[in-house]
Structures are given as structure tokens and as C-alpha cells.
Amino acid sequence: MKGKRILSAALLVSAALALGGVSAAAAESTVSDDPARLEHMVVTLLMPAIRDAVRNFYAPYLTVEPTVAAYASEIVGIQGARRVRKGVYGSHFAVTVEVLPYVGPHLSVGKDRITIGVKADGTATVEEFRHLESHALPAHYGSIVKKPLP
């Protein structure tokens, strides 16, 4: 799902908080005061692009699509965020995350570093995908392996 509207998702979250009885000012201070929560929110908003990148990479190797979850044990964290262009309409950010995709009961299949570009209009696209490590699966999961991971 390339091109997800991140800005729209952020507005939906703000609206949900406002409708839920939490003022926008209170919601803003809660999120901005907690860097871990802010990082988790960014990763959650980027999750459609992250899942697409993982699906595309592992498709030739596995018969099932690995899961990537937004909670801490699967998302290692945001490794870097840089502003590529400045300006109100020309803003472009690059966010790099490391993920541990898994199959079954959290059996990690590898470790990947994904750089996602986020434009001012809210679109998120994968700019770079690097497979860092391959993790062996137990023998009883051999049937889902099409060919060995690199």
C-alpha cells in the first residue's frame, strides 16, 4: 500500500482523542513529552509501508508472509530521521527502522533495515531495504521455506 496518507492518519488519531474526551492540548503534551510513545506512533503510521517492504522481500523465500508488529519486541526502533528538504511544501523526511519479521509463534526469520521517505503530502514510500541477518527456522517449519534466505 504505497502512498498511505500519514497526515490523514494523524488527523484521525487527533480527532479520536478529541471525541474521546481528551483535549487536543492534553493529547499533544502526552505524546510530545514521551519520546518512546512518539517513536511508537511514527512506526505505527509507517507500518503499511514497512509491511509492504517485508512482504516483497520475503515472498521469493517463504510460502507465508512474515508478520511485523508495531510493539517493541519486533520494532527495534527508529535508527534515524533526517529532513531531506526544507520548506512548508517541500518537506521530505527519511526515517530508518529496524524490524524483526516473524512467522508462527514469534519465530524470527531475519533482521531488516528499511528507510522510508515521507513527503509533505503524507505519502510514505520505501527508499531502501537492507536484509541484515537471516535466522534459521525450526525443522518443523521447513515446509514454508521455498529457498534459503540470503
C-alpha positions in Angstrom: 0.0 0.0 0.0 2.5 2.6 -1.1 1.5 6.2 -0.7 -0.5 5.9 2.5 -1.7 9.2 3.8 0.2 9.6 7.1 -1.1 13.1 7.7 -4.7 11.8 7.4 -4.0 9.1 9.9 -2.5 11.7 12.3 -5.6 13.8 12.0 -7.8 10.7 12.6 -5.9 10.0 15.8 -6.3 13.6 16.9 -10.0 13.5 16.2 -10.4 10.2 18.0 -8.7 11.7 21.1 -10.8 14.8 20.9 -14.0 12.8 20.6 -12.9 10.5 23.4 -13.0 13.5 25.9 -9.3 14.2 25.8 -8.5 17.8 24.8 -6.1 18.3 21.9 -3.7 20.2 24.2 -3.6 17.3 26.7 -3.2 14.8 23.9 -0.3 16.8 22.4 1.5 17.2 25.7 1.1 13.5 26.5 2.6 12.4 23.2 5.3 15.0 22.8 6.5 14.5 26.4 7.2 10.8 25.9 9.8 10.1 23.1 9.1 6.4 23.2 5.4 6.9 22.6 6.1 9.4 19.8 8.5 6.9 18.2 5.9 4.1 18.5 3.3 6.4 16.9 5.6 7.2 13.9 6.3 3.5 13.4 2.6 2.7 13.6 1.8 5.3 11.0 4.6 3.9 8.7 3.5 0.2 9.3 1.7 -0.2 5.9 5.0 0.7 4.0 7.0 -1.5 6.4 4.7 -4.5 5.8 4.8 -4.0 2.0 8.6 -3.9 2.0 8.8 -7.1 4.2 6.2 -8.9 2.1 8.1 -8.0 -1.2 11.5 -9.2 0.2 10.4 -12.5 1.7 7.9 -13.6 -1.0 10.6 -15.5 -3.0 11.8 -17.3 0.1 8.8 -18.2 2.2 5.3 -19.5 1.4 3.8 -17.4 4.2 4.0 -13.7 4.7 6.1 -12.8 7.8 4.4 -10.7 10.4 5.8 -7.3 11.5 4.2 -5.9 14.6 4.5 -2.3 15.9 5.1 -3.3 19.5 8.6 -3.0 21.0 9.8 -6.6 20.6 9.5 -6.6 16.9 10.4 -3.0 16.1 13.9 -2.3 17.2 13.4 1.4 16.8 13.8 4.4 14.7 17.5 4.4 13.8 17.5 7.8 12.2 15.3 10.6 10.9 16.6 13.3 8.8 15.0 16.2 7.0 16.0 15.9 3.3 14.4 19.1 2.0 13.2 22.2 3.9 10.2 24.3 3.4 6.5 24.1 4.0 5.6 22.4 0.7 9.0 20.7 0.0 9.5 18.9 3.3 10.7 15.3 2.9 11.8 13.2 5.8 13.7 9.9 5.7 13.0 7.5 8.6 15.0 4.3 9.1 13.7 1.5 11.2 15.0 -2.0 12.0 12.5 -4.8 12.2 12.4 -8.5 13.1 9.8 -10.2 11.0 8.5 -13.4 12.3 6.3 -16.4 11.5 4.2 -18.6 13.7 4.7 -18.1 17.4 7.2 -15.3 17.0 9.9 -17.3 15.2 12.1 -14.6 13.8 13.1 -15.1 10.1 15.6 -12.2 10.0 16.5 -8.6 10.7 16.0 -5.9 8.2 16.7 -2.2 8.0 14.2 -0.1 6.0 14.4 3.5 5.0 11.1 5.2 4.3 10.7 8.6 2.7 7.8 10.7 4.0 6.7 13.6 1.8 4.8 16.7 2.9 1.6 15.4 1.4 1.8 12.4 3.8 2.8 9.7 1.3 5.3 7.2 2.5 7.5 5.1 0.1 10.3 2.7 0.7 13.6 4.2 -0.4 15.9 1.4 0.8 15.5 -2.2 2.1 18.6 -4.0 3.6 18.4 -7.5 4.8 20.9 -7.6 7.7 20.5 -11.1 9.1 18.8 -14.4 8.3 17.5 -16.6 11.2 17.1 -20.3 10.8 13.6 -21.8 11.5 13.0 -25.0 13.4 12.9 -28.2 11.3 9.1 -28.5 11.6 8.8 -25.1 9.8 10.8 -26.4 6.8 7.6 -26.7 4.7 7.2 -22.9 4.5 10.7 -22.4 3.0 10.8 -22.0 -0.8 14.5 -21.4 -0.8 17.1 -20.4 1.8 17.3 -16.8 2.8 20.4 -14.9 1.7 
